[in-house]
Amino acid sequence: MMKFSISSTFKEFIQSQKFSGILLICCTVISLLIANSSWSNEYLEIWHSNLGFNLSDSQFTVEHLINDGLMAMFFLLVGLEIKREIVAGELSTFQKASIPVAAALGGMIIPALIYTIFNNGTNTSSGWGIPMATDIAFAIGVLSLLGNRVPDSLKVLLTALAVVDDLGAVIVIALFYSSGISLMYLSISAGIFILLLILNKYQVKSLYAYLLPGILLWYCMYCSGVHSTIAGVLLAMTIPYDSKNETSSLLYLEHRLHTPVNYFIMPLFALANTAIIIPSGLISQVFSHESLGIVFGLMFGKPIGIISFILISIILKLGKLPEGISMKQIIGLGFLGGIGFTMSIFISLLAFSDAEYVLNAKLAVLIASCLSGIIGFVVLKRFSYDKNSS
């Protein structure tokens, strides 16, 4: 077994995700209840309200503000976490990164293949990216319910896996879910990004020097056709980080973003995007090709991909499981990886323009995420006593 130590930064990150995951569950339940109550019309009108101005020749609604604007801050935080873990964290060496990277790759490839099997040649074939995602807040929230019965090393492995998964989702969004590319705005975005890299190279420490051009980067990305939230990740890659300095710009910004992202932006995203009116023909919609691809992809593709790729990595001696983790617990971890929620719903909004397909996707994501969370919790609870078994 590989020796394992958990950093204070990772502990703080895991702690911040615990209540956030529970809060997301509460917001989802509240949103579903209101959307299917007598207040449904008024509730839906809130999210579709026009803010009174246009961006890139389209009306900007409250829903757009959340999904295209505020979620850029979520992706900025994701980018900061990715950079920190690559530079000096759980992804900083091949030995550390091999297992979570292998797990994340398996957890993306197998679900996408399963979805494609169900939807190849149909109008919903573009949704293959939906079951690839893992919602880190939800997954950590479920894991936290087990308290000290699971080792810290398992929490860190799940977090590292989700960080790599997020990076994969960002790449998928940038490459496959962007349309109508404007070369002019894309070129300006590239120029701004190069400027930010130069600032980093010359060790400019002021966050304002990065955040102000970052706002312009977001606007140009929005107008370019590449999804604007990618600007958050690109900006994060340029923020200065010194792993030996607790007051480095990256750590300071990451710390400041945790509260608004976890306790305001993500709950707001959940409220806006799970305002789903459950149709009378729910059963038939759940058994559509699209829904089955998502449910089977998340519920079975995720654990199969995560577990099999970890086993392959161990057999090929590319990495070792962290100390204190058994293969039985990896099964539970695999099912927790099937909690897609935030990123899966986000990708479904990009994958489909048809409202019915989006609704089916959201319902399937909710069903699969709930079932995956329950199964993962039960499995980990069953095997958390036997920490040294293999």
C-alpha positions in Angstrom: 0.0 0.0 0.0 1.2 3.5 -0.8 1.8 5.7 2.3 -0.6 8.5 2.6 -0.7 12.0 4.3 -3.5 14.5 4.0 -2.6 18.2 3.7 -4.4 20.9 5.7 -5.6 22.5 2.4 -7.2 19.2 1.5 -8.8 18.9 4.9 -10.3 22.4 4.6 -11.5 21.6 1.1 -13.2 18.4 2.1 -14.8 20.1 5.1 -16.2 22.8 2.8 -17.9 20.3 0.6 -19.7 18.4 3.4 -22.4 20.9 4.2 -22.5 22.1 0.5 -23.6 18.6 -0.6 -26.3 18.5 1.9 -27.4 22.0 1.0 -27.6 21.0 -2.7 -29.9 18.1 -1.8 -32.2 20.4 0.2 -32.3 22.9 -2.6 -33.1 20.2 -5.2 -36.0 18.8 -3.1 -37.4 22.4 -2.5 -37.2 23.3 -6.2 -38.9 20.1 -7.3 -41.7 20.6 -4.7 -42.3 24.2 -5.7 -42.2 23.4 -9.4 -44.9 20.8 -9.0 -47.1 23.0 -6.7 -49.7 25.7 -7.3 -46.8 28.2 -7.4 -45.2 26.5 -10.3 -45.9 29.3 -12.9 -44.6 32.1 -10.7 -41.6 30.0 -9.7 -40.6 29.2 -13.3 -41.1 32.9 -14.3 -38.4 33.9 -11.8 -35.7 32.0 -13.7 -36.9 33.0 -17.2 -37.2 36.7 -16.4 -35.4 39.0 -18.8 -32.7 41.2 -17.1 -33.3 44.0 -19.7 -30.2 43.7 -21.8 -28.7 41.5 -24.5 -25.4 39.8 -24.9 -24.2 38.5 -28.2 -27.5 39.2 -29.8 -29.5 37.1 -27.2 -31.7 38.1 -24.3 -30.0 37.7 -20.9 -32.3 36.1 -18.4 -31.9 35.2 -14.7 -31.2 31.6 -15.8 -28.5 32.8 -18.2 -26.9 34.9 -15.5 -26.6 31.8 -13.3 -25.6 29.3 -16.0 -23.3 31.5 -18.0 -22.2 34.2 -15.5 -22.1 32.9 -11.9 -21.1 29.4 -13.0 -17.9 30.9 -14.4 -17.0 31.5 -10.8 -17.7 27.9 -10.0 -15.4 26.9 -12.9 -12.8 29.4 -11.6 -12.8 27.6 -8.3 -12.6 24.2 -10.1 -9.6 25.5 -12.1 -7.8 26.7 -8.9 -8.3 23.3 -7.3 -7.0 21.5 -10.4 -3.9 23.7 -10.6 -3.2 23.3 -6.8 -3.4 19.6 -7.0 -1.3 19.3 -10.1 1.4 21.6 -8.8 1.7 20.4 -5.2 -1.2 18.1 -4.3 -2.6 14.7 -4.9 -1.8 14.9 -8.7 1.7 16.4 -8.4 3.6 13.1 -9.0 3.0 10.1 -11.3 2.8 7.8 -8.2 0.1 10.0 -6.6 -1.8 10.8 -9.8 -1.9 7.4 -11.4 -4.8 5.9 -9.5 -7.2 8.9 -9.5 -6.3 9.7 -13.1 -7.0 6.0 -14.1 -10.2 6.0 -12.1 -11.4 9.3 -13.7 -10.6 8.1 -17.2 -12.5 4.9 -16.7 -15.4 6.8 -15.1 -15.6 9.0 -18.2 -15.0 6.5 -21.0 -17.3 3.7 -20.0 -20.4 5.8 -19.3 -19.9 7.7 -22.6 -19.7 4.3 -24.4 -22.9 3.0 -22.6 -24.8 6.2 -23.5 -23.7 5.9 -27.1 -24.8 2.2 -27.3 -28.3 3.4 -26.3 -28.4 6.5 -28.5 -26.2 5.9 -31.5 -27.9 7.3 -34.6 -30.7 9.0 -32.7 -31.5 12.7 -32.2 -30.1 12.4 -28.7 -26.7 11.0 -29.6 -25.0 14.4 -28.7 -25.7 13.7 -25.0 -22.8 11.3 -24.5 -21.0 13.7 -22.3 -23.8 13.9 -19.7 -23.0 10.7 -17.7 -19.3 11.4 -17.7 -19.4 13.8 -14.8 -19.1 13.4 -11.0 -20.5 16.0 -8.7 -17.8 16.5 -6.0 -20.0 18.3 -3.5 -22.8 15.7 -3.6 -20.3 12.8 -3.4 -18.3 14.3 -0.5 -21.6 15.1 1.2 -22.7 11.5 1.0 -19.3 10.3 2.1 -19.4 12.7 5.1 -22.5 11.0 6.4 -20.3 8.0 7.3 -18.1 10.3 9.5 -14.9 8.7 10.7 -15.9 5.2 9.6 -14.1 5.8 6.3 -10.4 6.7 6.1 -9.3 10.2 5.1 -7.4 8.5 2.3 -10.7 7.5 0.7 -12.0 11.0 0.9 -8.9 12.3 -0.8 -9.0 9.7 -3.5 -12.6 10.6 -4.3 -11.7 14.3 -4.3 -8.7 13.8 -6.6 -10.8 11.6 -8.9 -13.5 14.3 -9.1 -10.9 17.0 -9.8 -9.5 15.0 -12.8 -13.1 14.3 -13.8 -13.9 18.1 -13.7 -10.8 18.7 -15.9 -12.1 16.1 -18.3 -15.6 17.7 -18.3 -14.0 21.1 -19.0 -12.1 19.7 -22.0 -15.3 18.0 -23.3 -17.3 21.2 -23.0 -14.6 23.2 -24.8 -14.1 20.8 -27.6 -17.6 19.3 -28.2 -20.2 21.6 -26.8 -19.3 24.9 -28.3 -20.9 26.1 -31.5 -20.9 29.0 -33.9 -17.3 29.9 -33.3 -16.3 33.5 -33.8 -12.6 33.6 -34.8 -12.4 37.3 -33.9 -13.6 36.9 -30.3 -11.6 33.7 -29.9 -8.4 35.4 -31.0 -9.0 38.3 -28.6 -9.6 35.6 -25.8 -6.3 34.0 -26.7 -4.6 37.3 -26.6 -5.9 38.0 -23.1 -4.9 34.6 -21.9 -1.4 35.1 -23.2 -1.3 38.5 -21.4 -2.3 36.8 -18.2 0.4 34.1 -18.7 3.0 36.9 -19.1 1.8 38.5 -15.9 2.3 35.2 -14.2 5.8 34.7 -15.7 6.9 38.1 -14.4 5.4 37.2 -10.9 2.8 39.9 -10.8 1.1 39.2 -7.4 -1.9 41.6 -7.5 -5.1 39.6 -8.0 -6.7 42.7 -9.7 -4.2 42.4 -12.5 -5.7 39.0 -13.3 -9.4 39.4 -12.3 -10.0 42.6 -14.3 -8.7 41.1 -17.6 -10.5 37.9 -16.6 -13.8 39.7 -16.8 -13.0 40.7 -20.4 -11.9 37.2 -21.1 -15.3 35.9 -19.9 -17.1 38.4 -22.2 -15.0 37.5 -25.3 -15.4 33.8 -24.6 -19.2 34.3 -24.3 -19.2 36.0 -27.7 -16.8 33.5 -29.3 -19.1 30.5 -29.2 -16.9 28.6 -26.7 -18.8 28.3 -23.5 -18.0 31.3 -21.3 -17.4 29.2 -18.2 -14.2 27.9 -19.7 -12.8 31.4 -19.1 -12.9 30.6 -15.4 -10.6 27.6 -15.8 -8.2 29.5 -18.1 -8.0 32.4 -15.6 -7.3 30.0 -12.8 -4.3 28.5 -14.7 -2.7 31.9 -14.7 -3.1 32.8 -11.0 0.3 32.7 -9.2 0.8 29.7 -6.8 3.6 29.0 -4.4 3.0 25.8 -2.5 5.4 27.0 0.2 3.6 30.2 0.8 0.3 30.0 2.7 -0.6 33.6 1.5 -0.1 32.9 -2.2 -2.6 34.5 -4.6 -4.1 31.1 -5.6 -4.8 29.9 -2.0 -6.2 33.3 -1.0 -8.6 33.4 -4.0 -9.6 29.8 -3.5 -10.4 30.4 0.1 -12.4 33.5 -0.7 -14.4 31.7 -3.4 -15.4 28.7 -1.3 -18.2 30.4 0.6 -20.0 32.2 -2.3 -19.6 29.2 -4.7 -20.6 26.4 -2.3 -23.3 28.3 -0.3 -24.7 30.6 -2.9 -23.9 29.9 -6.6 -24.2 26.1 -6.5 -27.5 26.1 -4.5 -28.8 28.8 -6.9 -27.8 26.6 -9.8 -29.7 23.7 -8.2 -32.8 25.8 -7.6 -32.9 27.2 -11.2 -32.1 23.9 -13.0 -34.1 21.4 -11.0 -37.3 23.4 -11.4 -38.7 20.4 -13.2 -42.4 19.8 -13.7 -42.7 16.0 -13.4 -44.8 14.8 -16.3 -47.7 12.4 -16.0 -45.9 10.0 -18.4 -42.8 9.9 -16.2 -42.4 6.1 -16.6 -42.3 6.3 -20.4 -39.8 9.1 -20.4 -37.6 7.3 -17.9 -37.5 4.4 -20.4 -36.5 6.5 -23.4 -33.2 5.8 -25.1 -31.8 9.1 -23.8 -32.8 8.5 -20.1 -31.6 4.9 -20.1 -28.3 5.9 -21.5 -27.8 8.4 -18.7 -29.1 6.2 -15.9 -27.1 3.1 -17.0 -24.1 5.3 -17.8 -24.0 6.9 -14.3 -25.3 4.0 -12.2 -23.3 1.2 -13.8 -20.8 2.8 -16.3 -19.2 4.9 -13.6 -18.5 2.1 -11.1 -17.5 -0.3 -13.8 -15.1 2.2 -15.4 -13.6 3.4 -12.1 -13.1 -0.1 -10.6 -11.8 -1.7 -13.8 -9.3 1.1 -14.6 -8.0 1.1 -11.0 -7.5 -2.7 -11.2 -5.7 -2.3 -14.6 -3.5 0.4 -13.1 -2.6 -1.8 -10.1 -2.0 -4.9 -12.3 0.3 -2.9 -14.6 2.1 -1.6 -11.5 1.4 2.0 -12.5 0.2 2.9 -9.0 -0.9 1.5 -5.7 -4.0 2.1 -3.6 -3.4 4.6 -0.7 -2.9 3.0 2.7 -6.1 2.1 4.5 -8.3 1.6 1.4 -9.6 -1.8 0.4 -11.0 -2.9 -3.0 -14.4 -3.4 -1.3 -14.4 0.3 -0.5 -13.4 1.1 -4.1 -16.7 -0.5 -5.1 -18.6 2.0 -2.9 -16.4 4.8 -4.3 -17.3 3.8 -7.8 -21.0 4.2 -7.1 -20.5 7.6 -5.5 -18.8 8.6 -8.7 -22.2 8.0 -10.4 -23.5 11.1 -8.6 -23.5 13.4 -11.7 -25.8 16.2 -10.7 -24.3 19.7 -11.2 -21.9 19.0 -14.1 -24.2 16.4 -15.7 -27.2 18.9 -15.7 -24.9 21.6 -16.9 -23.7 19.5 -19.9 -27.3 18.5 -20.7 -28.1 22.2 -21.1 -25.4 22.4 -23.7 -26.0 19.1 -25.4 -29.7 19.7 -26.3 -31.7 22.6 -27.6 -35.0 20.6 -27.5 -36.8 21.3 -24.1 -38.1 17.8 -23.9 -34.7 16.3 -24.2 -33.3 18.6 -21.6 -36.2 17.6 -19.2 -35.6 13.9 -19.8 -31.9 14.4 -19.2 -32.5 16.3 -15.9 -34.9 13.6 -14.6 -32.5 10.8 -15.5 -29.6 12.6 -13.9 -31.6 13.1 -10.7 -32.8 9.5 -10.6 -29.3 8.0 -11.3 -27.6 10.4 -8.9 -30.0 9.5 -6.0 -29.7 5.7 -6.6 -25.9 5.9 -7.0 -25.6 7.9 -3.8 -27.8 5.4 -1.9 -25.9 2.3 -3.2 -22.5 3.9 -2.6 -23.5 4.8 1.0 -24.8 1.3 1.7 -21.7 -0.4 0.3 -19.3 1.8 2.1 -21.2 1.5 5.4 -21.1 -2.3 5.0 -17.4 -2.5 4.3 -16.1 0.5 6.3 -15.4 -1.9 9.3 -13.1 -4.1 7.2 -10.5 -1.4 6.3 -7.6 -3.8 5.8 -9.3 -6.4 3.6 -8.5 -6.6 -0.1 
